[in-house]
């Protein structure tokens, strides 16, 4: 069950009695959060600031320490995430950009990672896999309505309209030849 996120406590409302203990607790929480799953720096910072026993100064020091240790690297995180998402489920550039924008990554880093991922796995290969799977599951589109559903499915997967049109015309040619 998902739990509701707590709004971060304002820095002026935070009362820290033992700074060293707070830093230690913040570091432990950061390591636990990163052990559960990789996170961007901004995501981790937000999660750490949810707790009232820490403040932004302590969180910044912990984040810097984690960067030194090599546990936090937005560039590596973005490229790994982009490749992982493409391998899990073929999708177009638009959908990948949308899902990665939720990870609070810098736009430049995100775009570089997406471009690198599409260099390794071309979008044409991804759309071909998506079309093959759809044909295997639903069969060839018989009516105009089926064809429209096919187009819409590919658009929802984030593929470029021109690429979809090109690939769908190839599917129709195959269909007419048989």
C-alpha beads as a LAMMPS data file, in Angstrom:
LAMMPS data file: protein, C-alpha beads

178 atoms
177 bonds

1 atom types
1 bond types

-500.0 500.0 xlo xhi
-500.0 500.0 ylo yhi
-500.0 500.0 zlo zhi

Masses

1 110.0

Atoms # bond

1 1 1 0.000 0.000 0.000
2 1 1 1.340 3.413 -0.930
3 1 1 1.715 5.927 1.820
4 1 1 0.966 9.582 1.494
5 1 1 4.004 11.855 1.277
6 1 1 4.407 14.255 4.159
7 1 1 4.991 17.884 3.272
8 1 1 8.495 18.940 4.284
9 1 1 8.756 20.877 7.519
10 1 1 9.962 24.470 7.129
11 1 1 13.570 25.039 8.216
12 1 1 12.590 27.679 10.782
13 1 1 10.214 25.169 12.447
14 1 1 12.949 22.572 12.908
15 1 1 14.555 22.279 16.326
16 1 1 17.790 20.301 16.333
17 1 1 19.295 19.629 19.745
18 1 1 22.140 17.312 18.779
19 1 1 23.575 18.208 15.361
20 1 1 25.919 15.206 15.229
21 1 1 23.103 12.752 16.024
22 1 1 20.891 14.403 13.411
23 1 1 23.644 14.167 10.784
24 1 1 24.141 10.487 11.605
25 1 1 20.403 9.736 11.389
26 1 1 20.165 11.651 8.098
27 1 1 23.095 9.701 6.641
28 1 1 21.566 6.384 7.745
29 1 1 18.209 7.309 6.227
30 1 1 19.892 8.393 2.977
31 1 1 21.758 5.088 2.714
32 1 1 18.548 3.128 3.390
33 1 1 16.649 5.109 0.751
34 1 1 19.418 4.557 -1.805
35 1 1 19.619 0.856 -0.930
36 1 1 15.914 0.504 -1.678
37 1 1 16.263 2.064 -5.137
38 1 1 18.482 4.538 -6.982
39 1 1 17.322 8.148 -6.727
40 1 1 18.217 11.530 -8.167
41 1 1 19.822 14.096 -5.899
42 1 1 16.651 16.216 -5.784
43 1 1 14.472 13.173 -4.990
44 1 1 16.764 12.138 -2.147
45 1 1 16.951 15.672 -0.781
46 1 1 13.133 15.926 -0.729
47 1 1 12.770 12.574 1.007
48 1 1 15.339 13.482 3.651
49 1 1 13.692 16.834 4.367
50 1 1 10.403 15.081 5.176
51 1 1 11.764 14.356 8.640
52 1 1 11.643 17.053 11.307
53 1 1 14.903 15.940 12.967
54 1 1 17.055 17.291 10.139
55 1 1 17.457 20.545 8.214
56 1 1 18.626 21.617 4.766
57 1 1 22.180 22.349 5.943
58 1 1 22.619 18.819 7.302
59 1 1 20.952 17.304 4.231
60 1 1 23.273 19.266 1.922
61 1 1 26.342 17.987 3.799
62 1 1 25.057 14.398 3.641
63 1 1 24.348 14.722 -0.096
64 1 1 27.861 16.090 -0.715
65 1 1 29.369 13.200 1.255
66 1 1 27.329 10.683 -0.756
67 1 1 28.519 12.334 -3.990
68 1 1 32.132 11.974 -2.797
69 1 1 31.556 8.276 -2.090
70 1 1 30.055 7.866 -5.563
71 1 1 26.584 6.854 -4.357
72 1 1 24.893 9.865 -5.965
73 1 1 25.451 10.788 -9.594
74 1 1 22.543 12.277 -11.546
75 1 1 24.255 11.684 -14.899
76 1 1 24.741 7.963 -14.287
77 1 1 21.294 7.642 -12.698
78 1 1 19.621 9.274 -15.713
79 1 1 21.427 7.125 -18.292
80 1 1 20.771 3.906 -16.338
81 1 1 17.109 4.830 -15.891
82 1 1 16.613 5.651 -19.581
83 1 1 18.172 2.374 -20.761
84 1 1 16.296 0.384 -18.143
85 1 1 12.936 1.847 -19.159
86 1 1 13.606 1.136 -22.846
87 1 1 14.619 -2.451 -22.136
88 1 1 11.611 -3.075 -19.889
89 1 1 9.038 -1.817 -22.336
90 1 1 9.622 -0.338 -25.788
91 1 1 8.481 3.286 -25.837
92 1 1 9.057 6.433 -27.817
93 1 1 11.018 9.527 -26.930
94 1 1 7.981 11.508 -25.763
95 1 1 6.847 8.916 -23.242
96 1 1 10.382 8.425 -21.921
97 1 1 10.832 12.187 -21.480
98 1 1 7.540 12.385 -19.629
99 1 1 8.348 9.549 -17.230
100 1 1 11.873 10.836 -16.572
101 1 1 10.690 14.391 -15.905
102 1 1 8.970 13.040 -12.786
103 1 1 12.370 12.064 -11.370
104 1 1 13.392 15.708 -10.735
105 1 1 16.426 15.564 -12.994
106 1 1 17.949 18.593 -14.679
107 1 1 16.527 18.955 -18.206
108 1 1 19.973 18.946 -19.825
109 1 1 21.059 15.767 -18.022
110 1 1 17.741 14.078 -18.817
111 1 1 17.910 14.965 -22.530
112 1 1 21.530 13.764 -22.832
113 1 1 20.612 10.455 -21.195
114 1 1 17.607 9.978 -23.478
115 1 1 19.664 10.750 -26.596
116 1 1 22.366 8.293 -25.496
117 1 1 19.757 5.607 -24.816
118 1 1 18.215 6.038 -28.265
119 1 1 21.683 5.809 -29.847
120 1 1 22.122 2.394 -28.223
121 1 1 18.571 1.223 -28.949
122 1 1 17.169 2.992 -32.042
123 1 1 13.528 4.106 -31.973
124 1 1 12.824 2.142 -35.175
125 1 1 13.867 -1.072 -33.425
126 1 1 11.605 -0.236 -30.479
127 1 1 8.576 0.523 -32.646
128 1 1 9.166 -2.697 -34.609
129 1 1 9.111 -4.690 -31.357
130 1 1 5.932 -2.904 -30.262
131 1 1 4.225 -3.571 -33.603
132 1 1 5.269 -7.249 -33.543
133 1 1 3.864 -7.684 -30.061
134 1 1 0.600 -5.926 -30.932
135 1 1 0.184 -8.058 -34.073
136 1 1 0.916 -11.199 -32.087
137 1 1 -1.648 -10.307 -29.414
138 1 1 -4.421 -8.658 -31.452
139 1 1 -3.776 -9.891 -34.975
140 1 1 -3.712 -7.754 -38.093
141 1 1 -6.065 -4.782 -38.128
142 1 1 -9.099 -5.810 -40.187
143 1 1 -11.162 -2.621 -40.184
144 1 1 -10.424 1.088 -40.210
145 1 1 -11.422 1.158 -36.554
146 1 1 -8.839 -1.529 -35.726
147 1 1 -6.216 0.423 -37.662
148 1 1 -7.095 3.602 -35.724
149 1 1 -6.760 1.695 -32.436
150 1 1 -3.350 0.455 -33.584
151 1 1 -2.217 4.027 -34.433
152 1 1 -3.544 5.319 -31.115
153 1 1 -1.728 2.584 -29.201
154 1 1 1.577 3.520 -30.836
155 1 1 0.970 7.222 -30.168
156 1 1 0.286 6.476 -26.490
157 1 1 3.601 4.637 -26.370
158 1 1 5.270 7.949 -27.271
159 1 1 6.417 7.210 -30.808
160 1 1 6.695 9.979 -33.410
161 1 1 3.687 10.320 -35.729
162 1 1 5.767 10.226 -38.940
163 1 1 7.549 7.071 -37.795
164 1 1 4.205 5.444 -36.957
165 1 1 2.777 6.363 -40.358
166 1 1 5.840 4.932 -42.120
167 1 1 5.716 1.650 -40.169
168 1 1 1.938 1.281 -40.476
169 1 1 2.095 1.705 -44.247
170 1 1 4.609 -1.167 -44.272
171 1 1 2.180 -3.257 -42.191
172 1 1 -0.648 -2.489 -44.640
173 1 1 1.583 -3.483 -47.596
174 1 1 2.337 -6.808 -45.915
175 1 1 -1.362 -7.263 -45.309
176 1 1 -2.287 -6.553 -48.943
177 1 1 0.411 -8.925 -50.257
178 1 1 -0.996 -11.858 -48.284

Bonds

1 1 1 2
2 1 2 3
3 1 3 4
4 1 4 5
5 1 5 6
6 1 6 7
7 1 7 8
8 1 8 9
9 1 9 10
10 1 10 11
11 1 11 12
12 1 12 13
13 1 13 14
14 1 14 15
15 1 15 16
16 1 16 17
17 1 17 18
18 1 18 19
19 1 19 20
20 1 20 21
21 1 21 22
22 1 22 23
23 1 23 24
24 1 24 25
25 1 25 26
26 1 26 27
27 1 27 28
28 1 28 29
29 1 29 30
30 1 30 31
31 1 31 32
32 1 32 33
33 1 33 34
34 1 34 35
35 1 35 36
36 1 36 37
37 1 37 38
38 1 38 39
39 1 39 40
40 1 40 41
41 1 41 42
42 1 42 43
43 1 43 44
44 1 44 45
45 1 45 46
46 1 46 47
47 1 47 48
48 1 48 49
49 1 49 50
50 1 50 51
51 1 51 52
52 1 52 53
53 1 53 54
54 1 54 55
55 1 55 56
56 1 56 57
57 1 57 58
58 1 58 59
59 1 59 60
60 1 60 61
61 1 61 62
62 1 62 63
63 1 63 64
64 1 64 65
65 1 65 66
66 1 66 67
67 1 67 68
68 1 68 69
69 1 69 70
70 1 70 71
71 1 71 72
72 1 72 73
73 1 73 74
74 1 74 75
75 1 75 76
76 1 76 77
77 1 77 78
78 1 78 79
79 1 79 80
80 1 80 81
81 1 81 82
82 1 82 83
83 1 83 84
84 1 84 85
85 1 85 86
86 1 86 87
87 1 87 88
88 1 88 89
89 1 89 90
90 1 90 91
91 1 91 92
92 1 92 93
93 1 93 94
94 1 94 95
95 1 95 96
96 1 96 97
97 1 97 98
98 1 98 99
99 1 99 100
100 1 100 101
101 1 101 102
102 1 102 103
103 1 103 104
104 1 104 105
105 1 105 106
106 1 106 107
107 1 107 108
108 1 108 109
109 1 109 110
110 1 110 111
111 1 111 112
112 1 112 113
113 1 113 114
114 1 114 115
115 1 115 116
116 1 116 117
117 1 117 118
118 1 118 119
119 1 119 120
120 1 120 121
121 1 121 122
122 1 122 123
123 1 123 124
124 1 124 125
125 1 125 126
126 1 126 127
127 1 127 128
128 1 128 129
129 1 129 130
130 1 130 131
131 1 131 132
132 1 132 133
133 1 133 134
134 1 134 135
135 1 135 136
136 1 136 137
137 1 137 138
138 1 138 139
139 1 139 140
140 1 140 141
141 1 141 142
142 1 142 143
143 1 143 144
144 1 144 145
145 1 145 146
146 1 146 147
147 1 147 148
148 1 148 149
149 1 149 150
150 1 150 151
151 1 151 152
152 1 152 153
153 1 153 154
154 1 154 155
155 1 155 156
156 1 156 157
157 1 157 158
158 1 158 159
159 1 159 160
160 1 160 161
161 1 161 162
162 1 162 163
163 1 163 164
164 1 164 165
165 1 165 166
166 1 166 167
167 1 167 168
168 1 168 169
169 1 169 170
170 1 170 171
171 1 171 172
172 1 172 173
173 1 173 174
174 1 174 175
175 1 175 176
176 1 176 177
177 1 177 178
